[in-house]
Amino acid sequence: MKLKLAAVAVAAGLALTACSGPIQAGSAATVGDHRITTATLDENVTEFQKALEAAKIAPDQLQQLPGTVTQAVLLQLVNVSQFSQLERQNGVTVTDGEVDAFYASNNGKAAVDQILLQRGVSPLLARDWLKVSIGSEKLAAKLGGGTGEQQMAAGQQKINELAGKIPVTFSPRYGKFDPSQGWLPSDRFGTAPAGNGAAAG
């Protein structure tokens, strides 16, 4: 499995039910029964920015970044939470060994983590992101009845339907997310670079 396939599988999952609305104080988003706190988001944003600095990459050089840095990191935290719940509900598990093997077959941890930075995945989230990404491939095969192209496509369609049953609500303070367009431009947060607004890529 190549990183590109894994990336698409997770990026496709952010639900068709995502919206901004009333949310518990101290929360950046809620995903089903899971709460992503502002503290968790802030910690991941900080580590993401440190990793960019270490790699000598400016945020405006990130071609695949969905929205601002904060919005992109939040979106990936939501993706991981949503897929973790979905895979758990359907009996799909991924071991640490499978993640290690993925790193080994894709030029090592440093190379993979740098690719994930392009999508807004902080180093703190990288292993969990890969777990749900690998798991989404397994889940598509399970729901579609095999690993053929048509079977995987059918499985992905079922995943999208099931993901819609895990509601996502973003705190309005981080902007407004439209499932078909991604993060909507806001004067408060600045306009995302052209082509970076969609969640999938």
C-alpha positions in Angstrom: 0.0 0.0 0.0 1.3 3.4 -1.0 1.0 6.5 1.1 -1.1 8.2 -1.6 -3.8 5.6 -1.3 -3.8 5.8 2.4 -4.0 9.5 2.4 -7.0 9.5 0.0 -8.8 7.0 2.1 -8.7 9.2 5.2 -9.2 12.5 3.5 -12.4 11.2 1.9 -13.9 10.4 5.2 -14.7 13.7 6.8 -18.4 13.4 7.1 -21.1 14.8 5.1 -22.6 15.9 8.4 -19.8 18.3 9.5 -21.0 21.7 10.7 -20.3 24.6 12.9 -22.6 25.2 15.9 -23.0 25.3 19.7 -20.3 23.4 21.4 -19.0 22.7 24.9 -16.6 25.3 26.3 -13.0 24.3 25.8 -13.8 22.1 22.8 -12.4 22.7 19.3 -14.7 20.0 17.9 -16.9 17.0 18.8 -16.8 13.9 16.8 -19.6 11.4 17.7 -19.1 11.0 21.5 -15.5 12.2 21.4 -14.4 15.7 22.3 -11.3 17.3 20.8 -10.2 19.9 23.3 -8.6 23.2 22.4 -5.6 22.2 24.5 -5.1 19.1 22.3 -5.5 21.2 19.2 -3.0 23.9 20.5 -0.5 21.2 21.4 -0.7 19.6 17.9 -0.5 23.0 16.2 2.6 23.9 18.2 4.3 20.6 17.3 3.3 21.0 13.6 4.8 24.5 13.5 8.0 23.2 15.2 8.3 20.4 12.5 7.8 22.9 9.7 10.6 25.1 11.1 12.9 22.1 11.5 12.2 21.1 7.9 12.7 24.7 6.8 9.2 24.8 5.2 7.0 27.9 5.2 3.3 27.3 5.7 2.5 29.0 2.3 4.7 26.3 0.7 2.3 23.5 1.7 0.3 22.9 -1.5 -2.1 20.4 0.1 -2.8 22.2 3.3 -6.6 22.4 3.8 -7.2 25.9 5.2 -5.0 27.7 7.7 -2.5 25.8 9.8 -4.9 25.6 12.7 -7.8 24.6 10.5 -5.7 21.9 8.8 -4.5 20.4 12.0 -8.0 20.4 13.5 -9.4 18.7 10.4 -6.9 15.9 10.7 -7.6 15.5 14.4 -11.3 15.1 13.4 -10.5 12.7 10.6 -8.5 10.4 13.0 -11.2 10.5 15.6 -14.0 9.8 13.2 -12.2 6.9 11.5 -11.0 5.4 14.8 -14.6 5.2 16.0 -15.8 3.8 12.6 -13.1 1.1 12.5 -13.7 0.2 16.2 -17.4 -0.2 15.6 -16.7 -2.5 12.6 -14.1 -4.7 14.3 -11.1 -3.4 12.4 -7.8 -3.1 14.2 -4.2 -2.0 13.1 -1.1 -3.0 15.1 1.9 -0.9 15.9 3.8 -3.4 13.8 1.7 -2.7 10.7 2.5 1.0 11.2 6.2 0.3 11.5 6.1 -1.8 8.4 4.3 1.0 6.5 7.1 3.4 7.5 9.7 0.9 6.5 8.2 0.4 3.0 7.8 4.1 2.4 11.4 5.3 3.0 11.2 5.6 6.8 9.5 7.6 9.4 11.2 10.9 8.6 10.2 10.8 5.0 6.6 9.8 5.7 6.1 12.3 8.5 7.3 15.1 6.2 4.8 14.1 3.5 2.1 14.1 6.2 3.1 17.6 7.2 1.8 18.7 3.7 -1.7 17.6 4.8 -1.7 19.2 8.3 -0.7 16.1 10.3 1.4 17.0 13.3 4.2 14.6 14.4 2.1 13.9 17.5 -0.7 12.6 15.3 1.3 10.8 12.6 1.1 7.2 14.0 -2.6 7.5 14.8 -3.2 9.0 11.3 -1.4 6.1 9.7 -3.3 3.6 11.9 -6.7 4.8 10.8 -5.5 5.2 7.2 -4.3 1.6 7.0 -7.5 0.6 8.9 -9.7 2.4 6.3 -8.1 0.2 3.6 -9.0 -2.9 5.7 -12.5 -1.6 6.3 -13.1 -0.9 2.7 -12.1 -4.4 1.8 -14.3 -5.9 4.6 -17.4 -3.9 3.6 -16.8 -4.3 -0.1 -16.1 -8.0 0.1 -12.6 -8.0 -1.4 -9.6 -6.0 -2.5 -10.5 -5.7 -6.2 -10.9 -2.2 -7.5 -14.7 -2.4 -7.7 -15.0 -4.1 -4.3 -12.8 -1.4 -2.7 -14.9 1.4 -4.3 -18.1 -0.3 -3.0 -16.5 -0.5 0.4 -15.4 3.1 0.3 -19.0 4.1 -0.5 -20.3 2.2 2.5 -17.6 3.9 4.7 -18.8 7.3 3.6 -22.4 6.3 4.5 -21.3 5.0 7.9 -19.1 8.0 8.5 -22.2 10.2 8.1 -23.7 8.6 11.2 -20.8 9.9 13.3 -21.7 13.6 13.6 -19.0 16.2 13.5 -19.4 19.7 15.0 -16.7 22.4 14.8 -16.4 25.3 17.2 -17.3 28.4 15.2 -14.2 30.1 16.6 -12.1 28.1 14.1 -14.2 29.0 11.1 -16.9 27.3 9.0 -16.4 24.0 7.3 -18.4 23.0 4.3 -18.2 19.3 3.4 -18.3 20.1 -0.4 -15.8 23.0 -0.3 -13.7 22.5 2.8 -12.9 25.5 5.0 -14.7 28.6 3.8 -12.6 31.8 3.6 -12.9 34.2 6.5 -11.5 37.6 7.1 -10.9 36.6 10.7 -8.6 33.7 9.7 -7.3 34.9 6.4 -8.0 33.4 3.1 -6.7 29.9 2.4 -4.3 29.8 -0.6 -6.0 28.9 -3.9 -6.7 25.2 -4.2 -6.2 24.4 -0.5 -9.8 24.7 0.6 -11.0 21.1 0.2 -10.7 18.4 2.7 -9.9 15.7 0.2 -6.9 15.9 -2.1 
